[in-house]
Amino acid sequence: MTKKRLKVSVAILFMVVSCIVVFAKPAYMDRYDSDPYSKAELRGKCTVCHQGRGGGERNDFGDAFENAGYRITPKLRKDYPDLFETKPRSPE
């Protein structure tokens, strides 16, 4: 493989991976953010579901969220009380 082809291949791979990350994040984050029990200070934070900054490997809650069909359930709220308020926020 020539250097030019290698550079093009790397650039294409980078774009594909970037698109996957960009499109995956908002849909699931919106589910947490719109939950009436979600903590205001955690809304919009990747670390609700991921270790470290900006996504990547999931934490325990991220794995449980996946196992729950990417839905916030009463069981998730009970099992992860640090991520949720005890009372729902009032409608906006």
Secondary structure, 3 states (H helix, E strand, C coil): CCHHHHHHHHHHHHHHHHHHHHHHHHHHHHHHHCCCCECHHHCCCHHHCECCCCCCCECHHHHHHHHCCCCCCHHHHHHCHHHECCCCCCCC
